[in-house]
Amino acid sequence: MIYGEYRLYVEYRLSFTTQRLSVMGVPKGRIDLLDMIYGLHLDGIPNKDISDALNSRGVKSSRGKMFSTKLIWILIKKYKDRLRRQDSGIENLTVSESLFVVPIVINY
């Protein structure tokens, strides 16, 4: 857009942050697997034994790999975090907008 001797450019930024939980796109079988892993954890089964049991049954991770003790640990941690957010009702929603107008002098 030209305004007098200035050409104006508009730069627009939108920032959106949320802690809203979503299970869209997560297959039912994966949710069932996470529930089972967490249940075994609550029963006091060590992560090593959980990963060994899954691997011996031929169950693969979401990336098609074998389960490791570390993967079981992180799955349980993320599952606990999800439950904690659900229980606390946390639903942070932040929306911010910025509009920048930068005049540029046009020399004729």
BELNORBEL-V378563 format. One record per residue. PSI is psi in degrees with one decimal (NA if undefined). Layout:
PSI
PSI
This chain:
133.2
129.0
102.1
-126.3
9.0
142.5
121.0
132.5
139.3
126.7
129.3
128.7
135.8
127.3
131.0
122.2
135.3
151.3
14.4
134.4
145.6
132.0
14.1
136.8
-6.4
117.3
148.3
-40.4
-35.4
-41.1
-41.5
-40.7
-43.7
-40.3
-42.5
-45.5
-44.3
-37.8
-42.8
-39.4
-44.7
-28.1
-1.5
11.6
128.9
151.4
-37.2
-44.1
-36.2
-47.1
-40.4
-41.9
-44.0
-43.5
-37.7
-24.0
-1.3
14.8
133.8
156.3
175.1
-20.1
8.4
18.1
172.0
155.8
138.3
166.6
-40.2
-40.3
-42.1
-42.7
-45.7
-35.5
-42.9
-43.1
-48.0
-35.8
-43.7
-42.3
-41.8
-45.3
-40.7
-41.9
-38.9
-43.3
-35.6
-14.5
16.9
127.9
75.7
134.3
116.5
126.0
127.9
146.1
146.5
140.7
121.7
131.9
118.8
109.9
139.0
127.6
129.9
121.2
121.6
NA
